[in-house]
Amino acid sequence: MCRDCAPFPGVLPTTGPSAGEPPAGEPSPLPSRRTFTRFLAAGAGLTALAACTPATTEASLTSPAVSQAGVATGSPSPTPSTAATPTATDPASATSAAPPPSPVPSPVSPAAALAQQHSLTDPASPWLVVNKHRPLATPEYAPSDLVQPNVPLAVSGEASLLNSTTAAAAEQLFAAAAAEGVSITLASGYRSYATQVATYGSYVSSQGQAQADTASARPGYSEHQTGWAFDIGDGGGACGFQPCFAEQPAAVWAKAQAHRFGFVIRYPWMFHEITGYYYESWHLRYIGIEAASDMAKRGIATLEEYFGLEAAPAYL
């Protein structure tokens, strides 16, 4: 398509002084052969202008914006518009123009495609998002289906419990890791509201509230209270709940393989400005195989980004 069709050589401007106009007050000379030739050239230029001007269609005048899908709005990502097919008015289209590419639909997250299937606010939903801006609707919520999974345990009592869906998935994850020679233990599972009160309170007492808010969730804001999350260890206590745990075989394996069983590393490295917490390579969160695998495939690190929610770096 010709993008710079005008001005054409030989076409005289219609207004303003130029080399093609006589000085003001002087009579115009009679047309010469050269002037006549210029008129012919001007006619040819106008013909070329008409030939290289594409047909105007409504589709070519509008370009709908493409936005990310987000559960917060319930709007799926629209499919980007494609260029109009060249018409016979384009001289290049009859000979060298390639056929237009097939439209490629933009990726739509399960959050938009299956918004009616899972809730982001119901604590019984695997897609529940709890963070410093989104506390549990019922602060003292407790799952009704807590069970102890058949996995190696480093804890006892309520900390060894998970909701039944997470427990079943955890058993598959632990078994797969063991089959590959990787030792993983359940280091901390369910925490009741009362336990979270004590846990958070101990951090405040020893570190102050500002530091406690980066290391422990306030009561009613913890994923551990939902039964959808748990912490892992390696069975030997190496770097337990410390930054160096990220380099241990258990953490390395979980980071690479957890999505196959429906889990994500909920607080990934260098995303604390979104999640509100520093890297916890030991904290796994169940969201289902479909969503976890989709996040891994698309390179999306946090639930906030995946579900189109605002970042929650600090409590409101």
Sequence and secondary structure as in RCSB ss.txt:
>XXXX:A:sequence
MCRDCAPFPGVLPTTGPSAGEPPAGEPSPLPSRRTFTRFLAAGAGLTALAACTPATTEASLTSPAVSQAGVATGS
PSPTPSTAATPTATDPASATSAAPPPSPVPSPVSPAAALAQQHSLTDPASPWLVVNKHRPLATPEYAPSDLVQPN
VPLAVSGEASLLNSTTAAAAEQLFAAAAAEGVSITLASGYRSYATQVATYGSYVSSQGQAQADTASARPGYSEHQ
TGWAFDIGDGGGACGFQPCFAEQPAAVWAKAQAHRFGFVIRYPWMFHEITGYYYESWHLRYIGIEAASDMAKRGI
ATLEEYFGLEAAPAYL
>XXXX:A:secstr
  S   S TT   SSS  TTS  TTS      HHHHHHHHHHHHHHHHHHHTS    HHHH        BTTTTB
            TTSGGGGTT             HHHHTTTTS SS TTSTT   BTTB  SSTT   S EE  S
S BS  GGGG EEHHHHHHHHHHHHHHHHTT   EEEE    HHHHHHHHHHHHHHH HHHHHHHS  TT  GGG
GTSEEEEE SS TTTTSGGGGGSHHHHHHHHHGGGGTEEEEE TT HHHHSS  EEEEEEE  HHHHHHHHHHT 
  HHHHTT    SS  
